[in-house]
Amino acid sequence: MSRPKTVQPLPLSSFSFYSGIMLIEVEVRDGTCYLIYRGSHKRDAYDEKLWKVMEHVVNDYLSMTGKKFVPRDRDYLLSATDFATQVEIWGYGGLNGEDNSALRKKLYPDVKRELQVYQNAIDEKMKNIAKGTSCAQTLK
């Protein structure tokens, strides 16, 4: 006997527009109406943890004008082990001393990558402000 089809939750809203080449359909979703598929509950939980950790990291490492100075003894992004220890202090690690290898192997590289994206965006914004152009003008 086959399993019943998964009933997908409806999006918050949806719309479509013609891009000149094709019709593009857009669905707006949030945490209450994610698409359900194999393994999605794990991915959604990971994404939630990533963005909670990113809030702390961005506050510690970035300002509106660029990268903040972080003393070497407080720089927990120098190594994956220091990062995992800090995440556990924030309360996002494993329970009761569980293995933190996922924090070191998966979350640490993702946080560093996202932080670099934010830093590049701020640097680009500051460079454009110095030149007197807007970000939209540089995309042309």
VMD Tcl script that draws the C-alpha trace (Angstrom):
set ca {
  {0.00 0.00 0.00}
  {1.44 3.37 -0.99}
  {1.75 6.31 1.32}
  {-0.68 9.17 0.97}
  {0.62 12.28 -0.78}
  {2.00 14.98 1.51}
  {-0.33 17.94 1.71}
  {1.82 21.04 1.31}
  {0.88 24.11 3.39}
  {-0.39 27.09 1.45}
  {1.99 30.05 1.05}
  {1.30 33.36 2.79}
  {0.81 34.93 -0.62}
  {1.71 34.30 -4.22}
  {1.96 36.33 -7.40}
  {3.33 36.01 -10.89}
  {4.91 38.42 -13.35}
  {6.26 38.31 -16.85}
  {10.01 38.99 -17.03}
  {10.10 39.56 -20.78}
  {11.27 36.01 -21.41}
  {9.06 33.86 -19.23}
  {6.30 33.91 -16.63}
  {7.75 33.76 -13.11}
  {5.61 32.57 -10.22}
  {6.62 33.64 -6.70}
  {5.41 32.20 -3.40}
  {5.96 34.06 -0.13}
  {6.59 31.71 2.81}
  {7.82 31.96 6.37}
  {8.50 29.49 9.18}
  {4.81 28.67 9.51}
  {4.41 27.36 5.97}
  {7.68 25.81 4.77}
  {7.45 23.23 2.03}
  {7.50 19.71 3.43}
  {9.86 17.16 1.91}
  {12.31 14.51 2.99}
  {14.70 15.87 5.61}
  {13.16 19.33 5.67}
  {12.62 19.30 9.42}
  {16.38 18.94 9.95}
  {17.20 21.67 7.43}
  {14.67 24.05 8.98}
  {16.05 23.46 12.48}
  {19.60 24.04 11.19}
  {18.60 27.28 9.42}
  {16.96 28.54 12.59}
  {20.11 27.82 14.62}
  {22.31 29.44 11.95}
  {20.39 32.72 12.01}
  {20.27 32.84 15.81}
  {24.04 32.38 15.94}
  {24.50 34.94 13.12}
  {22.75 37.58 15.25}
  {25.45 37.20 17.91}
  {28.31 37.05 15.41}
  {27.20 40.10 13.43}
  {26.81 42.12 16.63}
  {30.32 41.11 17.72}
  {32.17 41.47 14.40}
  {30.41 44.08 12.22}
  {29.26 47.67 12.51}
  {27.44 49.90 10.05}
  {30.80 51.07 8.68}
  {32.60 47.74 8.39}
  {34.45 45.19 10.44}
  {34.88 45.87 14.16}
  {38.21 45.43 15.90}
  {38.02 42.28 18.04}
  {40.93 41.59 20.40}
  {42.67 38.28 19.73}
  {41.71 36.88 23.15}
  {37.99 37.52 22.42}
  {38.05 36.45 18.73}
  {36.14 33.17 18.73}
  {36.21 32.90 14.91}
  {39.95 32.21 14.88}
  {39.32 28.48 15.23}
  {36.39 26.12 14.90}
  {36.94 24.83 18.44}
  {36.76 28.33 19.95}
  {33.62 28.98 17.90}
  {31.96 25.75 19.08}
  {32.76 26.63 22.69}
  {31.22 30.10 22.28}
  {28.08 28.69 20.63}
  {27.67 26.29 23.54}
  {28.01 29.22 25.97}
  {25.17 30.96 24.08}
  {23.07 27.83 24.55}
  {22.88 26.62 20.94}
  {25.15 23.59 21.32}
  {24.34 20.01 22.16}
  {22.67 19.03 25.40}
  {24.57 17.47 28.31}
  {28.00 17.57 26.68}
  {26.98 16.01 23.37}
  {29.53 15.99 20.54}
  {29.94 19.44 19.02}
  {31.50 18.28 15.76}
  {28.53 19.63 13.76}
  {29.24 23.08 15.19}
  {32.86 22.85 14.05}
  {32.35 21.13 10.70}
  {29.08 22.60 9.40}
  {28.02 25.69 11.33}
  {31.47 27.31 11.60}
  {32.15 27.41 7.82}
  {28.60 28.59 7.13}
  {28.87 31.40 9.68}
  {32.26 32.50 8.30}
  {30.85 32.48 4.75}
  {27.77 34.52 5.72}
  {29.88 36.97 7.72}
  {32.13 37.49 4.69}
  {29.09 38.19 2.51}
  {27.85 40.81 4.97}
  {31.30 42.34 5.28}
  {31.68 42.55 1.49}
  {28.26 44.22 1.20}
  {29.14 46.82 3.86}
  {32.55 47.46 2.25}
  {30.89 47.91 -1.15}
  {28.35 50.29 0.35}
  {31.08 52.34 2.03}
  {33.11 52.44 -1.19}
  {30.07 53.68 -3.13}
  {29.33 56.32 -0.50}
  {32.92 57.54 -0.78}
  {32.60 57.71 -4.59}
  {29.17 59.33 -4.36}
  {27.32 56.58 -6.24}
  {24.54 54.29 -5.17}
  {24.60 50.50 -5.22}
  {22.00 50.49 -8.01}
  {24.27 52.61 -10.22}
  {27.15 50.14 -9.88}
  {24.98 47.26 -11.10}
  {24.40 48.91 -14.49}
}
mol new
graphics top color blue
foreach p $ca { graphics top sphere $p radius 0.5 }
foreach p [lrange $ca 0 end-1] q [lrange $ca 1 end] { graphics top cylinder $p $q radius 0.2 }
display resetview
